[in-house]
Amino acid sequence: MSYVCWATLYEGTTDAAYFDILIPRMMEEIILAGGTRHATIPPAPAIRFHRSTTERVAREACAARDAFHLLFIHADTGGRAMRAGLGERSDAYCAAMQALCEWPPARCITILPEHETEAWILADPEAVLAALGFNGSPAAIGLPANARDAERLVDPKAALEAAANAARGRRRRAHAAQLGPAIAARQSLVHLRQAKSFAAFEGRLCAALADLGCL
Protein backbone atom coordinates (compact mmCIF):
# COMPACT_ATOMS: atom_id res chain seq x y z
CA MET A 1 0.00 0.00 0.00
CA SER A 2 1.75 3.17 -1.19
CA TYR A 3 -1.14 5.63 -0.97
CA VAL A 4 -3.49 5.57 2.01
CA CYS A 5 -6.75 7.41 1.41
CA TRP A 6 -9.03 8.05 4.36
CA ALA A 7 -12.63 9.07 4.99
CA THR A 8 -14.31 10.57 8.04
CA LEU A 9 -17.53 10.83 10.02
CA TYR A 10 -17.30 13.51 12.73
CA GLU A 11 -19.64 14.90 15.39
CA GLY A 12 -19.18 18.54 14.36
CA THR A 13 -17.12 21.22 12.63
CA THR A 14 -14.81 21.85 15.61
CA ASP A 15 -13.95 18.15 15.68
CA ALA A 16 -13.35 18.12 11.93
CA ALA A 17 -11.01 21.10 12.11
CA TYR A 18 -8.89 19.37 14.75
CA PHE A 19 -8.88 15.79 13.50
CA ASP A 20 -8.26 16.72 9.87
CA ILE A 21 -4.85 17.97 11.01
CA LEU A 22 -4.12 15.35 13.66
CA ILE A 23 -5.05 12.19 11.73
CA PRO A 24 -2.67 12.55 8.75
CA ARG A 25 0.10 13.69 11.12
CA MET A 26 -0.39 10.56 13.21
CA MET A 27 -0.38 8.23 10.22
CA GLU A 28 2.79 9.77 8.83
CA GLU A 29 4.61 9.57 12.18
CA ILE A 30 3.49 6.00 12.86
CA ILE A 31 4.51 4.77 9.42
CA LEU A 32 7.81 6.66 9.56
CA ALA A 33 8.62 5.04 12.91
CA GLY A 34 7.63 1.46 12.13
CA GLY A 35 6.41 1.19 8.56
CA THR A 36 7.28 -1.72 6.30
CA ARG A 37 7.28 0.54 3.26
CA HIS A 38 6.85 4.18 2.29
CA ALA A 39 3.23 5.35 2.18
CA THR A 40 1.83 8.66 1.01
CA ILE A 41 -0.86 10.12 3.29
CA PRO A 42 -3.18 12.71 1.68
CA PRO A 43 -3.53 15.82 3.86
CA ALA A 44 -7.34 15.77 3.70
CA PRO A 45 -10.02 13.06 3.75
CA ALA A 46 -11.20 11.73 0.42
CA ILE A 47 -14.82 11.76 1.62
CA ARG A 48 -16.64 13.30 4.57
CA PHE A 49 -19.71 11.37 5.64
CA HIS A 50 -22.40 12.95 7.84
CA ARG A 51 -24.31 11.61 10.81
CA SER A 52 -27.42 9.71 9.84
CA THR A 53 -28.93 6.30 10.48
CA THR A 54 -26.54 3.40 10.67
CA GLU A 55 -28.04 1.85 7.56
CA ARG A 56 -27.79 5.02 5.47
CA VAL A 57 -24.18 5.70 6.43
CA ALA A 58 -23.27 2.09 5.68
CA ARG A 59 -24.91 2.29 2.26
CA GLU A 60 -23.14 5.56 1.41
CA ALA A 61 -19.78 4.29 2.64
CA CYS A 62 -20.07 0.97 0.83
CA ALA A 63 -21.06 2.75 -2.39
CA ALA A 64 -17.89 4.86 -2.13
CA ARG A 65 -15.61 2.16 -0.76
CA ASP A 66 -13.19 2.30 -3.71
CA ALA A 67 -12.35 5.92 -2.83
CA PHE A 68 -10.76 5.24 0.59
CA HIS A 69 -8.84 2.64 2.57
CA LEU A 70 -9.64 3.74 6.13
CA LEU A 71 -12.77 5.19 7.73
CA PHE A 72 -12.54 7.24 10.94
CA ILE A 73 -15.73 7.54 13.01
CA HIS A 74 -15.75 10.06 15.85
CA ALA A 75 -18.02 10.41 18.89
CA ASP A 76 -17.59 12.40 22.11
CA THR A 77 -18.19 10.03 25.00
CA GLY A 78 -19.48 12.53 27.54
CA GLY A 79 -17.90 10.54 30.38
CA ARG A 80 -18.50 7.10 31.83
CA ALA A 81 -22.28 7.23 31.70
CA MET A 82 -22.31 7.68 27.93
CA ARG A 83 -19.08 5.96 26.88
CA ALA A 84 -20.41 2.44 26.35
CA GLY A 85 -23.50 3.51 24.45
CA LEU A 86 -21.67 5.85 22.11
CA GLY A 87 -18.89 3.35 21.58
CA GLU A 88 -21.43 0.73 20.59
CA ARG A 89 -23.19 3.21 18.29
CA SER A 90 -19.93 4.07 16.56
CA ASP A 91 -19.03 0.40 16.23
CA ALA A 92 -22.49 -0.19 14.74
CA TYR A 93 -21.49 1.76 11.62
CA CYS A 94 -18.50 -0.55 11.22
CA ALA A 95 -20.60 -3.67 11.75
CA ALA A 96 -23.19 -2.47 9.23
CA MET A 97 -20.48 -1.88 6.60
CA GLN A 98 -19.04 -5.31 7.24
CA ALA A 99 -22.46 -6.92 6.80
CA LEU A 100 -23.35 -4.89 3.70
CA CYS A 101 -20.11 -4.96 1.72
CA GLU A 102 -17.64 -7.04 3.76
CA TRP A 103 -15.68 -3.94 4.80
CA PRO A 104 -12.77 -5.12 7.01
CA PRO A 105 -13.60 -4.21 10.64
CA ALA A 106 -10.01 -3.25 11.40
CA ARG A 107 -10.16 -0.50 8.78
CA CYS A 108 -13.11 1.22 10.49
CA ILE A 109 -11.49 3.20 13.30
CA THR A 110 -13.52 4.74 16.12
CA ILE A 111 -12.31 7.97 17.77
CA LEU A 112 -13.64 8.21 21.33
CA PRO A 113 -12.07 11.03 23.40
CA GLU A 114 -12.91 11.18 27.09
CA HIS A 115 -15.82 13.62 27.48
CA GLU A 116 -15.02 15.82 24.46
CA THR A 117 -12.42 16.32 21.73
CA GLU A 118 -11.07 19.25 23.76
CA ALA A 119 -9.66 16.75 26.27
CA TRP A 120 -7.15 15.80 23.57
CA ILE A 121 -6.69 19.39 22.39
CA LEU A 122 -5.57 20.25 25.95
CA ALA A 123 -3.31 17.20 26.30
CA ASP A 124 -0.09 19.02 25.41
CA PRO A 125 0.00 22.31 27.34
CA GLU A 126 3.07 23.59 25.50
CA ALA A 127 1.26 23.24 22.18
CA VAL A 128 -1.71 25.16 23.58
CA LEU A 129 0.54 27.95 24.87
CA ALA A 130 2.29 28.20 21.49
CA ALA A 131 -1.02 28.37 19.61
CA LEU A 132 -2.22 31.10 21.96
CA GLY A 133 1.06 33.02 21.76
CA PHE A 134 1.27 33.02 25.56
CA ASN A 135 4.69 33.10 27.22
CA GLY A 136 3.61 32.23 30.76
CA SER A 137 3.10 28.91 32.47
CA PRO A 138 0.13 26.58 31.78
CA ALA A 139 -1.10 27.07 35.34
CA ALA A 140 -1.21 30.85 34.86
CA ILE A 141 -4.17 30.48 32.48
CA GLY A 142 -5.74 27.43 34.09
CA LEU A 143 -4.49 24.75 31.70
CA PRO A 144 -4.22 21.14 32.90
CA ALA A 145 -0.62 20.05 33.48
CA ASN A 146 -0.78 16.99 31.22
CA ALA A 147 -3.03 14.68 29.22
CA ARG A 148 -4.13 12.69 32.26
CA ASP A 149 -5.35 15.85 33.97
CA ALA A 150 -7.05 16.96 30.75
CA GLU A 151 -9.02 13.69 30.62
CA ARG A 152 -10.26 14.30 34.17
CA LEU A 153 -11.89 17.61 33.22
CA VAL A 154 -15.67 17.43 33.24
CA ASP A 155 -15.95 20.27 30.69
CA PRO A 156 -12.69 20.49 28.68
CA LYS A 157 -14.31 22.77 26.09
CA ALA A 158 -15.04 25.39 28.76
CA ALA A 159 -11.51 24.98 30.14
CA LEU A 160 -10.00 25.65 26.71
CA GLU A 161 -12.09 28.74 26.11
CA ALA A 162 -11.33 30.05 29.61
CA ALA A 163 -7.61 29.60 28.99
CA ALA A 164 -7.86 31.36 25.63
CA ASN A 165 -9.69 34.29 27.21
CA ALA A 166 -7.12 34.51 30.01
CA ALA A 167 -4.23 34.44 27.52
CA ARG A 168 -5.62 36.80 24.91
CA GLY A 169 -8.21 38.88 26.69
CA ARG A 170 -11.87 38.97 25.80
CA ARG A 171 -11.30 41.43 22.97
CA ARG A 172 -9.29 38.76 21.14
CA ARG A 173 -11.38 35.70 21.95
CA ALA A 174 -10.43 32.48 20.20
CA HIS A 175 -12.85 29.58 20.10
CA ALA A 176 -11.93 25.90 19.99
CA ALA A 177 -12.78 25.67 16.28
CA GLN A 178 -10.06 28.23 15.59
CA LEU A 179 -7.51 26.88 18.06
CA GLY A 180 -7.90 23.17 17.26
CA PRO A 181 -5.94 23.09 13.97
CA ALA A 182 -3.10 25.26 15.32
CA ILE A 183 -2.77 23.02 18.38
CA ALA A 184 -3.05 19.77 16.39
CA ALA A 185 -0.15 20.86 14.19
CA ARG A 186 2.08 21.35 17.25
CA GLN A 187 1.06 18.54 19.60
CA SER A 188 3.52 15.86 20.63
CA LEU A 189 2.22 12.31 20.31
CA VAL A 190 4.31 11.47 23.36
CA HIS A 191 2.15 13.84 25.42
CA LEU A 192 -1.08 12.70 23.79
CA ARG A 193 -0.34 9.05 24.58
CA GLN A 194 -0.62 9.84 28.29
CA ALA A 195 -4.38 10.09 27.70
CA LYS A 196 -5.85 6.58 27.91
CA SER A 197 -8.54 7.29 25.33
CA PHE A 198 -5.95 8.58 22.87
CA ALA A 199 -3.66 5.58 23.41
CA ALA A 200 -6.61 3.30 22.69
CA PHE A 201 -7.36 5.22 19.48
CA GLU A 202 -3.72 5.00 18.38
CA GLY A 203 -3.83 1.25 18.98
CA ARG A 204 -6.84 0.92 16.68
CA LEU A 205 -5.12 3.07 14.05
CA CYS A 206 -1.95 0.95 14.19
CA ALA A 207 -4.05 -2.20 13.77
CA ALA A 208 -5.69 -0.65 10.70
CA LEU A 209 -2.36 0.32 9.17
CA ALA A 210 -1.04 -3.16 9.86
CA ASP A 211 -4.10 -4.62 8.14
CA LEU A 212 -3.22 -2.52 5.09
CA GLY A 213 0.33 -3.84 5.16
CA CYS A 214 1.85 -0.48 6.13
CA LEU A 215 3.20 -1.75 9.47
Contacts in CASP RR format, 6 or more apart in sequence:
PFRMAT RR
TARGET T0000
AUTHOR 0000-0000-0000
METHOD contacts of the structure
MODEL  1
MSYVCWATLYEGTTDAAYFDILIPRMMEEIILAGGTRHATIPPAPAIRFH
RSTTERVAREACAARDAFHLLFIHADTGGRAMRAGLGERSDAYCAAMQAL
CEWPPARCITILPEHETEAWILADPEAVLAALGFNGSPAAIGLPANARDA
ERLVDPKAALEAAANAARGRRRRAHAAQLGPAIAARQSLVHLRQAKSFAA
FEGRLCAALADLGCL
1 37 0 8 1.000
1 39 0 8 1.000
1 69 0 8 1.000
1 212 0 8 1.000
1 213 0 8 1.000
1 214 0 8 1.000
2 37 0 8 1.000
2 38 0 8 1.000
2 39 0 8 1.000
2 40 0 8 1.000
3 39 0 8 1.000
3 40 0 8 1.000
3 42 0 8 1.000
4 27 0 8 1.000
4 39 0 8 1.000
4 40 0 8 1.000
4 41 0 8 1.000
4 42 0 8 1.000
4 69 0 8 1.000
4 70 0 8 1.000
4 209 0 8 1.000
4 212 0 8 1.000
4 214 0 8 1.000
5 42 0 8 1.000
5 46 0 8 1.000
5 67 0 8 1.000
5 68 0 8 1.000
5 69 0 8 1.000
5 70 0 8 1.000
6 23 0 8 1.000
6 24 0 8 1.000
6 27 0 8 1.000
6 41 0 8 1.000
6 42 0 8 1.000
6 45 0 8 1.000
6 46 0 8 1.000
6 68 0 8 1.000
6 69 0 8 1.000
6 70 0 8 1.000
6 71 0 8 1.000
6 72 0 8 1.000
7 45 0 8 1.000
7 46 0 8 1.000
7 47 0 8 1.000
7 48 0 8 1.000
7 49 0 8 1.000
7 61 0 8 1.000
7 64 0 8 1.000
7 67 0 8 1.000
7 68 0 8 1.000
7 70 0 8 1.000
7 71 0 8 1.000
7 72 0 8 1.000
8 16 0 8 1.000
8 19 0 8 1.000
8 20 0 8 1.000
8 23 0 8 1.000
8 45 0 8 1.000
8 47 0 8 1.000
8 48 0 8 1.000
8 49 0 8 1.000
8 71 0 8 1.000
8 72 0 8 1.000
8 73 0 8 1.000
8 74 0 8 1.000
9 48 0 8 1.000
9 49 0 8 1.000
9 50 0 8 1.000
9 51 0 8 1.000
9 57 0 8 1.000
9 71 0 8 1.000
9 72 0 8 1.000
9 73 0 8 1.000
9 74 0 8 1.000
9 93 0 8 1.000
10 16 0 8 1.000
10 19 0 8 1.000
10 48 0 8 1.000
10 74 0 8 1.000
11 51 0 8 1.000
11 74 0 8 1.000
11 75 0 8 1.000
11 76 0 8 1.000
11 117 0 8 1.000
13 177 0 8 1.000
14 117 0 8 1.000
14 175 0 8 1.000
14 176 0 8 1.000
14 177 0 8 1.000
14 180 0 8 1.000
15 74 0 8 1.000
15 76 0 8 1.000
15 117 0 8 1.000
16 48 0 8 1.000
17 177 0 8 1.000
17 180 0 8 1.000
17 181 0 8 1.000
18 117 0 8 1.000
18 120 0 8 1.000
18 121 0 8 1.000
18 176 0 8 1.000
18 180 0 8 1.000
18 181 0 8 1.000
18 183 0 8 1.000
18 184 0 8 1.000
19 72 0 8 1.000
19 74 0 8 1.000
19 111 0 8 1.000
19 117 0 8 1.000
19 184 0 8 1.000
20 44 0 8 1.000
20 45 0 8 1.000
20 181 0 8 1.000
21 180 0 8 1.000
21 181 0 8 1.000
21 184 0 8 1.000
21 185 0 8 1.000
22 120 0 8 1.000
22 184 0 8 1.000
22 187 0 8 1.000
23 45 0 8 1.000
23 72 0 8 1.000
24 41 0 8 1.000
24 42 0 8 1.000
24 43 0 8 1.000
24 44 0 8 1.000
25 184 0 8 1.000
25 185 0 8 1.000
26 189 0 8 1.000
26 202 0 8 1.000
26 205 0 8 1.000
27 39 0 8 1.000
27 41 0 8 1.000
27 205 0 8 1.000
27 209 0 8 1.000
28 41 0 8 1.000
29 189 0 8 1.000
30 202 0 8 1.000
30 205 0 8 1.000
30 206 0 8 1.000
30 209 0 8 1.000
30 215 0 8 1.000
31 38 0 8 1.000
31 39 0 8 1.000
31 41 0 8 1.000
31 209 0 8 1.000
31 214 0 8 1.000
31 215 0 8 1.000
34 215 0 8 1.000
35 209 0 8 1.000
35 214 0 8 1.000
35 215 0 8 1.000
36 213 0 8 1.000
36 214 0 8 1.000
36 215 0 8 1.000
37 213 0 8 1.000
37 214 0 8 1.000
39 214 0 8 1.000
45 68 0 8 1.000
45 72 0 8 1.000
46 67 0 8 1.000
46 68 0 8 1.000
47 64 0 8 1.000
47 67 0 8 1.000
47 68 0 8 1.000
49 57 0 8 1.000
49 60 0 8 1.000
49 61 0 8 1.000
49 71 0 8 1.000
51 57 0 8 1.000
52 60 0 8 1.000
54 89 0 8 1.000
54 92 0 8 1.000
54 93 0 8 1.000
54 96 0 8 1.000
55 96 0 8 1.000
57 93 0 8 1.000
57 96 0 8 1.000
58 93 0 8 1.000
58 96 0 8 1.000
58 97 0 8 1.000
58 99 0 8 1.000
58 100 0 8 1.000
58 101 0 8 1.000
59 100 0 8 1.000
61 71 0 8 1.000
61 93 0 8 1.000
61 97 0 8 1.000
61 103 0 8 1.000
62 97 0 8 1.000
62 100 0 8 1.000
62 101 0 8 1.000
62 103 0 8 1.000
65 101 0 8 1.000
65 103 0 8 1.000
69 107 0 8 1.000
69 212 0 8 1.000
70 107 0 8 1.000
70 108 0 8 1.000
70 109 0 8 1.000
70 208 0 8 1.000
70 212 0 8 1.000
71 94 0 8 1.000
71 97 0 8 1.000
71 103 0 8 1.000
71 107 0 8 1.000
71 108 0 8 1.000
71 109 0 8 1.000
72 109 0 8 1.000
72 111 0 8 1.000
73 90 0 8 1.000
73 93 0 8 1.000
73 94 0 8 1.000
73 108 0 8 1.000
73 109 0 8 1.000
73 110 0 8 1.000
73 111 0 8 1.000
74 90 0 8 1.000
74 110 0 8 1.000
74 111 0 8 1.000
74 112 0 8 1.000
74 117 0 8 1.000
75 86 0 8 1.000
75 87 0 8 1.000
75 89 0 8 1.000
75 90 0 8 1.000
75 110 0 8 1.000
75 111 0 8 1.000
75 112 0 8 1.000
76 86 0 8 1.000
76 113 0 8 1.000
76 115 0 8 1.000
76 116 0 8 1.000
76 117 0 8 1.000
77 83 0 8 1.000
77 86 0 8 1.000
77 87 0 8 1.000
77 112 0 8 1.000
77 113 0 8 1.000
77 114 0 8 1.000
77 115 0 8 1.000
77 197 0 8 1.000
78 86 0 8 1.000
78 114 0 8 1.000
78 115 0 8 1.000
78 116 0 8 1.000
79 114 0 8 1.000
79 115 0 8 1.000
83 112 0 8 1.000
86 112 0 8 1.000
87 110 0 8 1.000
87 112 0 8 1.000
90 110 0 8 1.000
90 112 0 8 1.000
91 110 0 8 1.000
93 108 0 8 1.000
94 103 0 8 1.000
94 105 0 8 1.000
94 108 0 8 1.000
94 110 0 8 1.000
95 105 0 8 1.000
97 103 0 8 1.000
97 108 0 8 1.000
98 104 0 8 1.000
98 105 0 8 1.000
98 108 0 8 1.000
104 211 0 8 1.000
106 207 0 8 1.000
106 208 0 8 1.000
106 210 0 8 1.000
106 211 0 8 1.000
107 208 0 8 1.000
107 211 0 8 1.000
107 212 0 8 1.000
109 201 0 8 1.000
109 204 0 8 1.000
109 205 0 8 1.000
109 208 0 8 1.000
110 201 0 8 1.000
110 204 0 8 1.000
111 201 0 8 1.000
112 197 0 8 1.000
112 200 0 8 1.000
112 201 0 8 1.000
113 119 0 8 1.000
113 120 0 8 1.000
113 195 0 8 1.000
113 197 0 8 1.000
113 198 0 8 1.000
113 201 0 8 1.000
114 151 0 8 1.000
114 195 0 8 1.000
114 196 0 8 1.000
114 197 0 8 1.000
115 151 0 8 1.000
115 153 0 8 1.000
115 154 0 8 1.000
115 155 0 8 1.000
115 156 0 8 1.000
116 155 0 8 1.000
116 156 0 8 1.000
116 157 0 8 1.000
117 176 0 8 1.000
118 156 0 8 1.000
118 157 0 8 1.000
118 159 0 8 1.000
118 160 0 8 1.000
118 176 0 8 1.000
119 150 0 8 1.000
119 151 0 8 1.000
119 153 0 8 1.000
119 156 0 8 1.000
119 195 0 8 1.000
119 197 0 8 1.000
120 147 0 8 1.000
120 150 0 8 1.000
120 192 0 8 1.000
120 195 0 8 1.000
120 197 0 8 1.000
120 198 0 8 1.000
121 128 0 8 1.000
121 156 0 8 1.000
121 160 0 8 1.000
121 176 0 8 1.000
121 179 0 8 1.000
121 180 0 8 1.000
121 183 0 8 1.000
121 184 0 8 1.000
122 128 0 8 1.000
122 143 0 8 1.000
122 144 0 8 1.000
122 147 0 8 1.000
122 150 0 8 1.000
122 153 0 8 1.000
122 156 0 8 1.000
122 159 0 8 1.000
122 160 0 8 1.000
122 163 0 8 1.000
123 146 0 8 1.000
123 147 0 8 1.000
123 150 0 8 1.000
123 151 0 8 1.000
123 187 0 8 1.000
123 191 0 8 1.000
123 192 0 8 1.000
123 194 0 8 1.000
123 195 0 8 1.000
123 198 0 8 1.000
124 147 0 8 1.000
124 183 0 8 1.000
124 186 0 8 1.000
124 187 0 8 1.000
124 188 0 8 1.000
124 191 0 8 1.000
124 192 0 8 1.000
125 138 0 8 1.000
125 143 0 8 1.000
125 144 0 8 1.000
125 145 0 8 1.000
125 146 0 8 1.000
126 138 0 8 1.000
126 186 0 8 1.000
126 188 0 8 1.000
126 191 0 8 1.000
127 183 0 8 1.000
127 186 0 8 1.000
127 187 0 8 1.000
127 188 0 8 1.000
127 191 0 8 1.000
128 138 0 8 1.000
128 143 0 8 1.000
128 160 0 8 1.000
128 163 0 8 1.000
128 179 0 8 1.000
128 183 0 8 1.000
129 135 0 8 1.000
129 136 0 8 1.000
129 138 0 8 1.000
129 143 0 8 1.000
129 167 0 8 1.000
130 186 0 8 1.000
131 179 0 8 1.000
131 180 0 8 1.000
131 182 0 8 1.000
131 183 0 8 1.000
131 186 0 8 1.000
132 141 0 8 1.000
132 163 0 8 1.000
132 164 0 8 1.000
132 167 0 8 1.000
132 168 0 8 1.000
132 174 0 8 1.000
132 179 0 8 1.000
133 167 0 8 1.000
134 140 0 8 1.000
134 141 0 8 1.000
134 167 0 8 1.000
134 168 0 8 1.000
138 144 0 8 1.000
138 145 0 8 1.000
139 145 0 8 1.000
140 166 0 8 1.000
141 162 0 8 1.000
141 163 0 8 1.000
141 166 0 8 1.000
141 167 0 8 1.000
142 159 0 8 1.000
142 162 0 8 1.000
142 163 0 8 1.000
142 166 0 8 1.000
143 159 0 8 1.000
143 163 0 8 1.000
144 150 0 8 1.000
144 152 0 8 1.000
144 153 0 8 1.000
144 159 0 8 1.000
146 191 0 8 1.000
146 194 0 8 1.000
147 191 0 8 1.000
147 192 0 8 1.000
147 193 0 8 1.000
147 194 0 8 1.000
147 195 0 8 1.000
147 198 0 8 1.000
148 194 0 8 1.000
148 195 0 8 1.000
150 156 0 8 1.000
150 195 0 8 1.000
151 195 0 8 1.000
151 196 0 8 1.000
151 197 0 8 1.000
153 159 0 8 1.000
157 176 0 8 1.000
160 176 0 8 1.000
160 179 0 8 1.000
161 173 0 8 1.000
161 175 0 8 1.000
161 176 0 8 1.000
164 173 0 8 1.000
164 174 0 8 1.000
164 175 0 8 1.000
164 179 0 8 1.000
165 173 0 8 1.000
168 174 0 8 1.000
189 202 0 8 1.000
192 198 0 8 1.000
192 202 0 8 1.000
193 199 0 8 1.000
193 202 0 8 1.000
206 215 0 8 1.000
209 215 0 8 1.000
END
